[in-house]
Amino acid sequence: MRRSTPVLCAALVLAGCGGGGDTKTTTSTTEAAAATAQQPGGCSRVAAPRPKGRQTLARPTARLAPGKRYTVALQTNCGTIRIRLATAQAPRTAASFASLVRRGFYDGLTFHRIAKGPSGEDFVIQGGDPLGTGLGGPGFTVVERPPSDLRYTRGTVAMAKTQTEPRGASGSQFFIVTAADAGLPPDYALVGRVVGRDDAVRRIAQVPADDQDRPRAPVVIARATLRTG
């Protein structure tokens, strides 16, 4: 799973008429409003956020309390995605991801990549880049080798990395597997799994993308929150 991808639209950038009771005009206005409210895939239409730019954060050192359950909620214009962090299998990666959530790092970022398999089947959706291009990160790297028997099945959340980085390297970019089984080698640090309804993930996977995997309409993380319990 690559972290560097071709340049994405800076990052996916993204009237009323008086009619004097004209039925045709009223209908057209209503249809236009409905088209504005929704985009392909059933997601709400939103403006693309301004990229946050290059980040230089210090590597987090805090750890999550063992035995507690941590869930991240990503509120997007396609619905809310809930991720149960794999604190037992991947304590360092889970703690790093949680630290970024607590800092508001993911707020206002996008899903910049919607990738399909060779036959057009679902593969992964990817986000968490402050540049919105697939080339950015938080300014630090955490390395934690994933379990050797890890399979990237539907709903698995893992961290993206470049081909030159070591196995289990991670920054801020993550991907959610939308294939039944992505068939990837155990090279990508485990974050956790999507829990509860996965409607939002499915909606994002349905957003049309170009031949560089860039969504044709913005998919935005409005806010990310962390819950314990």
Secondary structure as UniProt FT lines:
FT   TURN            10..11
FT   TURN            20..21
FT   HELIX           23..37
FT   STRAND          38..39
FT   TURN            40..42
FT   STRAND          43..44
FT   TURN            66..67
FT   STRAND          70..76
FT   TURN            77..78
FT   STRAND          79..85
FT   TURN            87..89
FT   HELIX           91..102
FT   TURN            103..108
FT   STRAND          109..116
FT   TURN            118..119
FT   STRAND          122..127
FT   TURN            130..131
FT   STRAND          142..143
FT   TURN            148..149
FT   TURN            154..155
FT   STRAND          156..159
FT   TURN            163..164
FT   TURN            167..168
FT   STRAND          169..170
FT   STRAND          174..177
FT   TURN            186..187
FT   STRAND          190..195
FT   HELIX           199..206
FT   TURN            211..212
FT   STRAND          220..228
//
